[in-house]
């Protein structure tokens, strides 16, 4: 069986799980449609109430299984930084400690995800199909980060409308027209662009740091330090995280680079930590 | 999902890794240091090893408030008992008091405790009191959400009458493995060693715990 691009069915929209049977029809007709009330316009089998119910083995993602936690991203002078840890958690089990949650789309864009890892792998596949098409055109034109952001928005919203969401919070980061770009898309299609975006716990923990210290013209050194501090606080206070991070840097001059996993120095050496109940025996 | 706010309606729970082992001359109690409210780490340096009296300590897992309440009551009962007896309480009696609290209030409590200590009659002893109030005496015991990951490890590596050093190595290794797999456990390792000479506390900082498979070592710390 030859592999067919199934994920961009014109009938169903991008990224939608559905039967292969659905056939695309043009909205523009050359003659009035003949009454064929016994045949569904979608091209599925006649007398099928819901084509998706017929032999469609695909499950709806009702709840996530293997998940990634927060992603945080900031703009700075030369581009954007996108950071997250490398944990794929199975409920509260820290199961996979080397998952890469940042996907390198093209030379000016990365997408990072929190939430269900299998859905993120599926989204990476969708983006791969688009970039492969770009490559085949061989005209040097690549998808801009804003285009990737719009596309993912439509995919997520489309799936939400079918009650079959891709259980992810996505961050799209890149550079276009010499300007940094950062956007976020949620699992129900909510989206925004800003100078700093966060998902998951980073919304509560890292955003205050970003509001305080992030500037669009900050230096790379300051931006990295801010990112380290944000990653640290998320590790201190999010139980489903590990001390192993990756930061993706997208700049106008050097394109995309995703760092090797690294650790951060965590402070445990405060004196009061050693014996918090010393002067209050029986306390906690 | 994006909407996981730390909430006041989620109970504060000590998803936990706690372990107690007897060795030749006493007991060692070990615990992690994480208390969580949902996914938020409310306290990353919790002290889960609570003294009931000088020679008996308890490890707490489950609902933080329930275990604190039980420990508080039992501390009071033991103080009373020791005043009346004029002698140090036995570990078994202390454990029985804890069991009494857990069993008689079983509908209202969510508490898994391990009571361990040293007395001159029985030496080092470990008693585990599970959710319904069942008390079991075993040479070693572990409890809490993280304990599930180390049942195999403990079965294989525990030996009778270990030296204090070997027992400490066993406890810290077991906790390390539990903490690396269980998201509800983590932070630092606290231990208390109880012998005829009394109780001795130890604190191993999070950054001093050696990494396990998949984790990074100190050399890979960047900032």
Boltz contact constraints between the chains, C-beta under 6 A:
constraints:
  - contact:
      token1: [A, 92]
      token2: [B, 183]
      max_distance: 6.0
  - contact:
      token1: [A, 92]
      token2: [B, 184]
      max_distance: 6.0
  - contact:
      token1: [A, 93]
      token2: [B, 181]
      max_distance: 6.0
  - contact:
      token1: [A, 94]
      token2: [B, 181]
      max_distance: 6.0
  - contact:
      token1: [A, 94]
      token2: [B, 183]
      max_distance: 6.0
  - contact:
      token1: [A, 97]
      token2: [B, 214]
      max_distance: 6.0
  - contact:
      token1: [A, 98]
      token2: [B, 214]
      max_distance: 6.0
  - contact:
      token1: [A, 169]
      token2: [B, 2]
      max_distance: 6.0
  - contact:
      token1: [A, 186]
      token2: [B, 2]
      max_distance: 6.0
  - contact:
      token1: [A, 199]
      token2: [B, 2]
      max_distance: 6.0
  - contact:
      token1: [A, 228]
      token2: [B, 223]
      max_distance: 6.0
  - contact:
      token1: [A, 237]
      token2: [B, 41]
      max_distance: 6.0
  - contact:
      token1: [A, 239]
      token2: [B, 36]
      max_distance: 6.0
  - contact:
      token1: [A, 239]
      token2: [B, 39]
      max_distance: 6.0
  - contact:
      token1: [A, 239]
      token2: [B, 41]
      max_distance: 6.0
  - contact:
      token1: [A, 239]
      token2: [B, 183]
      max_distance: 6.0
  - contact:
      token1: [A, 239]
      token2: [B, 184]
      max_distance: 6.0
  - contact:
      token1: [A, 240]
      token2: [B, 39]
      max_distance: 6.0
  - contact:
      token1: [A, 240]
      token2: [B, 183]
      max_distance: 6.0
  - contact:
      token1: [A, 244]
      token2: [B, 216]
      max_distance: 6.0
  - contact:
      token1: [A, 262]
      token2: [B, 220]
      max_distance: 6.0
  - contact:
      token1: [A, 262]
      token2: [B, 222]
      max_distance: 6.0
  - contact:
      token1: [A, 263]
      token2: [B, 216]
      max_distance: 6.0
  - contact:
      token1: [A, 263]
      token2: [B, 220]
      max_distance: 6.0
  - contact:
      token1: [A, 263]
      token2: [B, 221]
      max_distance: 6.0
  - contact:
      token1: [A, 264]
      token2: [B, 223]
      max_distance: 6.0
  - contact:
      token1: [A, 265]
      token2: [B, 221]
      max_distance: 6.0
  - contact:
      token1: [A, 266]
      token2: [B, 206]
      max_distance: 6.0
  - contact:
      token1: [A, 266]
      token2: [B, 207]
      max_distance: 6.0
  - contact:
      token1: [A, 268]
      token2: [B, 188]
      max_distance: 6.0
  - contact:
      token1: [A, 268]
      token2: [B, 205]
      max_distance: 6.0
  - contact:
      token1: [A, 268]
      token2: [B, 206]
      max_distance: 6.0
  - contact:
      token1: [A, 268]
      token2: [B, 207]
      max_distance: 6.0
  - contact:
      token1: [A, 269]
      token2: [B, 205]
      max_distance: 6.0
  - contact:
      token1: [A, 273]
      token2: [B, 45]
      max_distance: 6.0
  - contact:
      token1: [A, 274]
      token2: [B, 203]
      max_distance: 6.0
  - contact:
      token1: [A, 276]
      token2: [B, 47]
      max_distance: 6.0
  - contact:
      token1: [A, 277]
      token2: [B, 47]
      max_distance: 6.0
  - contact:
      token1: [A, 282]
      token2: [B, 75]
      max_distance: 6.0
  - contact:
      token1: [A, 284]
      token2: [B, 47]
      max_distance: 6.0
  - contact:
      token1: [A, 284]
      token2: [B, 68]
      max_distance: 6.0
